[in-house]
């Protein structure tokens, strides 16, 4: 079995946490007035930032203007081709800028966030620690909408 097939099989058989009370809330402003941020699991970081390690539950802050980013995934099963051709495949910042320019969204947040996709099975650290810390940072920045880009 190929590495890709093995990873698909592993993902299909992995348990998914169920939440009785998800944190989704109604949009408090029209989309054309909303500030949008990106949260990606592509393990993106700037070259001078600390890179992600195995089972890393922390996140990195990415400034709106940053485009010279490193893809921190270290799994040999991860195809990096799309990212190498176009950052927007995993981090659609330029598409958000276009949506803001044409008035579809109100604005693009000044800060965006990146986590490593390889989280512990329980995702408890993410749910209880770094996830809420990241959410607090976005709320402090006045973010209304979060675009999640799972990788």
Backbone as CSV, one residue per row, in Angstrom:
resi,resn,N_x,N_y,N_z,CA_x,CA_y,CA_z,C_x,C_y,C_z
1,UNK,0.850,-1.166,0.000,0.000,0.000,0.000,0.902,1.238,0.000
2,UNK,0.571,2.245,-0.816,1.385,3.456,-0.893,1.230,4.285,0.380
3,UNK,2.157,5.224,0.567,2.087,6.109,1.725,0.798,6.909,1.744
4,UNK,0.354,7.412,0.576,-0.892,8.185,0.511,-2.082,7.325,0.912
5,UNK,-2.137,6.101,0.403,-3.247,5.207,0.725,-3.239,4.857,2.211
6,UNK,-2.062,4.656,2.764,-1.951,4.356,4.186,-2.470,5.523,5.021
7,UNK,-2.091,6.737,4.650,-2.542,7.910,5.398,-4.052,8.114,5.251
8,UNK,-4.612,7.891,4.066,-6.066,8.001,3.886,-6.786,6.977,4.758
9,UNK,-6.267,5.752,4.781,-6.874,4.702,5.591,-6.785,5.060,7.074
10,UNK,-5.629,5.570,7.503,-5.459,5.980,8.892,-6.457,7.084,9.251
11,UNK,-6.577,8.092,8.389,-7.496,9.199,8.640,-8.945,8.753,8.693
12,UNK,-9.312,7.846,7.803,-10.696,7.363,7.763,-11.052,6.569,9.011
13,UNK,-10.063,5.918,9.633,-10.324,5.085,10.805,-10.117,5.835,12.126
14,UNK,-9.597,7.062,12.058,-9.323,7.819,13.280,-10.613,8.375,13.875
15,UNK,-10.733,8.303,15.189,-11.941,8.866,15.821,-11.951,10.389,15.703
16,UNK,-13.138,10.936,15.609,-13.308,12.382,15.524,-14.041,12.832,16.776
17,UNK,-13.492,13.821,17.493,-14.180,14.267,18.709,-15.552,14.855,18.371
18,UNK,-16.498,14.616,19.230,-17.840,15.171,19.095,-18.037,16.204,20.192
19,UNK,-18.616,17.341,19.832,-18.853,18.408,20.795,-20.347,18.669,20.865
20,UNK,-20.907,18.584,22.073,-22.336,18.796,22.261,-22.737,20.246,22.061
21,UNK,-21.832,21.166,22.357,-22.155,22.584,22.287,-21.061,23.315,21.504
22,UNK,-21.080,23.232,20.163,-20.020,23.876,19.389,-20.046,25.393,19.585
23,UNK,-18.908,26.008,19.392,-18.738,27.430,19.686,-19.146,28.342,18.528
24,UNK,-19.853,27.839,17.547,-20.263,28.694,16.439,-21.247,29.745,16.931
25,UNK,-21.098,30.940,16.443,-21.986,32.033,16.826,-22.451,32.756,15.575
26,UNK,-23.589,33.421,15.647,-24.060,34.175,14.477,-23.093,35.319,14.152
27,UNK,-22.992,35.658,12.894,-22.147,36.758,12.453,-22.746,38.067,12.965
28,UNK,-21.993,38.845,13.763,-22.565,40.048,14.380,-22.698,41.247,13.440
29,UNK,-22.071,41.182,12.288,-22.142,42.258,11.293,-22.331,41.635,9.924
30,UNK,-22.790,42.386,8.934,-22.848,41.841,7.576,-21.438,41.463,7.099
31,UNK,-21.348,40.455,6.250,-20.050,39.995,5.753,-19.266,41.141,5.129
32,UNK,-19.931,42.052,4.459,-19.259,43.187,3.822,-18.627,44.142,4.829
33,UNK,-18.912,43.943,6.121,-18.308,44.755,7.180,-17.397,43.925,8.095
34,UNK,-17.317,42.648,7.845,-16.606,41.738,8.747,-15.100,41.740,8.517
35,UNK,-14.355,41.625,9.618,-12.902,41.437,9.562,-12.643,39.939,9.581
36,UNK,-11.818,39.469,8.633,-11.591,38.037,8.449,-10.124,37.682,8.722
37,UNK,-9.912,36.609,9.458,-8.572,36.081,9.727,-8.499,34.638,9.232
38,UNK,-7.292,34.183,9.001,-7.042,32.798,8.585,-6.403,32.043,9.751
39,UNK,-6.868,30.829,9.969,-6.200,29.885,10.864,-5.935,28.643,10.014
40,UNK,-4.680,28.301,9.887,-4.295,27.161,9.066,-3.596,26.100,9.903
41,UNK,-3.699,24.861,9.453,-2.949,23.782,10.092,-1.779,23.353,9.211
42,UNK,-1.285,24.281,8.395,-0.167,23.998,7.493,1.192,24.152,8.160
43,UNK,1.205,24.448,9.451,2.463,24.634,10.184,3.329,25.712,9.532
44,UNK,2.678,26.753,9.014,3.416,27.857,8.402,4.100,28.691,9.470
45,UNK,5.284,29.184,9.116,5.992,30.107,9.987,6.997,30.884,9.160
46,UNK,7.451,31.991,9.709,8.505,32.759,9.044,9.827,32.050,9.295
47,UNK,10.764,32.239,8.394,12.048,31.531,8.490,12.748,31.793,9.825
48,UNK,12.600,32.984,10.392,13.290,33.309,11.647,12.496,32.883,12.889
49,UNK,11.262,32.388,12.693,10.473,31.891,13.822,10.931,30.482,14.203
50,UNK,10.606,30.085,15.413,10.854,28.706,15.819,9.993,27.793,14.956
51,UNK,10.587,26.748,14.406,9.808,25.822,13.572,8.978,24.907,14.472
52,UNK,7.998,24.260,13.872,7.147,23.336,14.615,7.880,22.021,14.824
53,UNK,7.603,21.370,15.932,8.199,20.067,16.231,7.086,19.018,16.291
54,UNK,7.478,17.762,16.441,6.499,16.680,16.553,5.580,16.929,17.737
55,UNK,4.292,16.719,17.538,3.267,16.886,18.572,3.236,18.302,19.142
56,UNK,3.604,19.282,18.340,3.625,20.685,18.757,2.201,21.222,18.813
57,UNK,1.769,21.683,19.967,0.405,22.188,20.134,0.360,23.716,20.147
58,UNK,1.507,24.346,19.929,1.551,25.809,19.923,1.121,26.350,18.562
59,UNK,1.072,27.656,18.445,0.750,28.278,17.160,1.728,29.410,16.894
60,UNK,1.768,29.840,15.643,2.595,30.967,15.236,1.676,32.055,14.704
61,UNK,2.033,33.294,14.988,1.299,34.437,14.462,1.957,34.869,13.163
62,UNK,1.133,35.087,12.156,1.614,35.520,10.846,1.045,36.915,10.595
63,UNK,1.910,37.841,10.265,1.468,39.201,9.954,0.817,39.228,8.565
64,UNK,-0.138,40.115,8.397,-0.884,40.237,7.138,0.044,40.375,5.925
65,UNK,1.123,41.111,6.055,2.016,41.359,4.920,2.982,40.201,4.640
66,UNK,3.105,39.250,5.563,4.058,38.142,5.380,3.655,37.252,4.212
67,UNK,4.601,37.028,3.300,4.366,36.094,2.192,5.518,35.088,2.064
68,UNK,6.655,35.387,2.643,7.814,34.500,2.564,7.759,33.542,3.745
69,UNK,6.897,32.543,3.610,6.625,31.630,4.718,7.175,30.238,4.446
70,UNK,7.492,29.535,5.511,8.012,28.168,5.447,6.874,27.222,5.800
71,UNK,6.727,26.168,5.014,5.760,25.117,5.321,6.432,24.159,6.294
72,UNK,5.916,24.100,7.511,6.584,23.343,8.564,6.231,21.873,8.652
73,UNK,5.343,21.376,7.784,5.022,19.945,7.837,6.268,19.136,7.522
74,UNK,6.549,18.157,8.346,7.744,17.352,8.129,7.407,15.919,7.755
75,UNK,6.131,15.598,7.601,5.749,14.237,7.220,6.128,13.959,5.771
76,UNK,6.726,12.801,5.495,7.043,12.456,4.105,5.778,12.160,3.293
77,UNK,4.635,12.020,3.954,3.378,11.737,3.260,2.666,13.002,2.796
78,UNK,3.233,14.163,3.046,2.591,15.418,2.708,3.144,15.961,1.397
79,UNK,2.275,16.172,0.434,2.669,16.699,-0.878,2.778,18.221,-0.792
80,UNK,3.953,18.746,-1.001,4.215,20.180,-0.892,4.099,20.924,-2.217
81,UNK,3.775,20.242,-3.289,3.785,20.838,-4.621,2.883,22.056,-4.721
82,UNK,1.642,21.945,-4.263,0.716,23.071,-4.347,1.241,24.293,-3.624
83,UNK,1.749,24.097,-2.418,2.308,25.198,-1.638,3.485,25.835,-2.361
84,UNK,4.350,25.008,-2.956,5.522,25.543,-3.649,5.119,26.386,-4.863
85,UNK,4.004,26.040,-5.476,3.529,26.791,-6.639,2.743,28.038,-6.245
86,UNK,2.005,27.954,-5.148,1.147,29.072,-4.758,0.818,28.988,-3.271
87,UNK,1.323,29.915,-2.509,1.069,29.999,-1.072,-0.422,29.931,-0.761
88,UNK,-1.243,30.483,-1.645,-2.683,30.576,-1.404,-3.380,29.224,-1.362
89,UNK,-2.708,28.169,-1.760,-3.282,26.823,-1.676,-3.550,26.458,-0.222
90,UNK,-2.657,26.835,0.675,-2.825,26.516,2.095,-3.098,27.747,2.949
91,UNK,-2.825,28.916,2.394,-2.965,30.179,3.132,-3.492,31.237,2.158
92,UNK,-4.801,31.284,1.953,-5.372,32.125,0.883,-5.441,33.619,1.212
93,UNK,-4.318,34.168,1.619,-4.254,35.570,2.014,-4.512,36.507,0.832
94,UNK,-3.978,36.199,-0.328,-4.198,37.075,-1.488,-5.657,37.044,-1.927
95,UNK,-6.307,35.900,-1.790,-7.736,35.824,-2.124,-8.551,36.676,-1.141
96,UNK,-8.171,36.664,0.146,-8.859,37.521,1.111,-8.662,38.993,0.767
97,UNK,-7.446,39.357,0.382,-7.176,40.748,-0.004,-8.074,41.153,-1.178
98,UNK,-8.253,40.249,-2.145,-9.132,40.532,-3.282,-10.583,40.698,-2.832
99,UNK,-11.033,39.832,-1.905,-12.407,39.937,-1.401,-12.625,41.241,-0.646
100,UNK,-11.608,41.702,0.080,-11.716,42.986,0.779,-11.732,44.133,-0.229
101,UNK,-10.895,44.037,-1.251,-10.819,45.102,-2.257,-12.130,45.264,-3.017
102,UNK,-12.837,44.152,-3.259,-14.095,44.275,-4.012,-15.315,44.435,-3.100
103,UNK,-15.101,44.521,-1.788,-16.188,44.785,-0.858,-16.982,43.570,-0.418
104,UNK,-16.538,42.367,-0.798,-17.237,41.156,-0.356,-17.102,40.969,1.145
105,UNK,-15.889,41.244,1.665,-15.672,41.245,3.114,-15.253,42.649,3.512
106,UNK,-15.380,42.958,4.787,-15.030,44.295,5.248,-13.538,44.558,5.241
107,UNK,-12.755,43.636,5.824,-11.308,43.835,5.896,-10.599,42.520,6.204
108,UNK,-9.310,42.553,5.976,-8.443,41.419,6.290,-7.746,41.726,7.612
109,UNK,-7.756,40.776,8.520,-7.107,40.967,9.823,-5.612,41.207,9.658
110,UNK,-5.036,41.900,10.610,-3.594,42.170,10.588,-2.778,40.956,11.010
111,UNK,-3.411,40.030,11.744,-2.708,38.835,12.227,-3.498,37.591,11.843
112,UNK,-2.766,36.555,11.457,-3.337,35.254,11.123,-2.542,34.220,11.907
113,UNK,-3.040,32.975,11.948,-2.457,32.011,12.877,-2.254,30.654,12.223
114,UNK,-1.182,30.002,12.623,-0.833,28.707,12.056,-0.537,27.709,13.170
115,UNK,-1.144,26.551,13.040,-0.909,25.418,13.929,-0.312,24.292,13.092
116,UNK,0.303,23.337,13.737,0.711,22.108,13.064,-0.507,21.194,13.010
117,UNK,-0.660,20.497,11.922,-1.813,19.611,11.770,-1.725,18.335,12.572
118,UNK,-0.538,17.960,13.001,-0.355,16.709,13.751,-0.589,16.949,15.229
119,UNK,-1.842,16.904,15.621,-2.212,17.138,17.011,-2.440,15.808,17.720
120,UNK,-2.284,15.782,19.040,-2.590,14.561,19.786,-4.037,14.141,19.553
121,UNK,-4.316,12.845,19.653,-5.650,12.315,19.364,-6.767,13.005,20.130
122,UNK,-6.520,13.392,21.364,-7.586,14.008,22.166,-7.769,15.487,21.846
123,UNK,-6.828,16.082,21.182,-6.756,17.525,20.910,-7.063,18.359,22.153
124,UNK,-6.839,17.784,23.341,-7.198,18.486,24.575,-6.372,19.753,24.774
125,UNK,-5.083,19.728,24.451,-4.268,20.935,24.603,-4.791,22.040,23.695
126,UNK,-5.149,21.664,22.491,-5.682,22.639,21.542,-7.027,23.176,22.015
127,UNK,-7.883,22.300,22.503,-9.216,22.717,22.961,-9.164,23.561,24.230
128,UNK,-8.213,23.241,25.121,-8.217,23.879,26.429,-7.185,24.986,26.601
129,UNK,-6.138,24.990,25.800,-5.047,25.945,26.010,-4.804,26.841,24.790
130,UNK,-4.126,26.309,23.796,-3.699,27.155,22.679,-4.860,27.611,21.803
131,UNK,-5.884,26.791,21.644,-7.046,27.212,20.868,-7.724,28.430,21.468
132,UNK,-8.085,28.377,22.766,-8.680,29.559,23.394,-7.740,30.775,23.388
133,UNK,-6.433,30.566,23.561,-5.491,31.688,23.525,-5.494,32.344,22.148
134,UNK,-5.522,31.532,21.104,-5.574,32.050,19.738,-6.902,32.786,19.506
135,UNK,-7.992,32.209,19.979,-9.304,32.850,19.840,-9.328,34.189,20.581
136,UNK,-8.742,34.244,21.749,-8.674,35.503,22.503,-7.914,36.571,21.715
137,UNK,-6.803,36.169,21.085,-6.020,37.119,20.287,-6.847,37.656,19.118
138,UNK,-7.613,36.772,18.469,-8.446,37.224,17.356,-9.573,38.128,17.844
139,UNK,-10.170,37.799,18.962,-11.228,38.665,19.503,-10.663,40.036,19.865
140,UNK,-9.471,40.069,20.431,-8.835,41.345,20.771,-8.563,42.175,19.523
141,UNK,-8.319,41.515,18.389,-8.092,42.201,17.113,-9.389,42.559,16.398
142,UNK,-10.536,42.185,16.983,-11.815,42.523,16.367,-12.201,41.648,15.190
143,UNK,-11.693,40.429,15.148,-12.013,39.495,14.064,-13.446,38.999,14.229
144,UNK,-14.187,38.980,13.112,-15.564,38.490,13.110,-15.683,37.094,12.508
145,UNK,-14.819,36.799,11.525,-14.903,35.547,10.775,-13.525,34.912,10.716
146,UNK,-13.471,33.597,10.900,-12.219,32.868,10.784,-12.342,31.878,9.635
147,UNK,-11.415,31.970,8.698,-11.335,31.019,7.603,-10.363,29.929,8.021
148,UNK,-10.861,28.712,8.191,-10.023,27.582,8.598,-9.527,26.855,7.352
149,UNK,-8.208,26.688,7.264,-7.641,25.962,6.125,-6.906,24.734,6.660
150,UNK,-7.636,23.620,6.781,-6.990,22.394,7.263,-6.090,21.808,6.196
151,UNK,-4.916,21.384,6.621,-3.948,20.809,5.680,-3.533,19.455,6.202
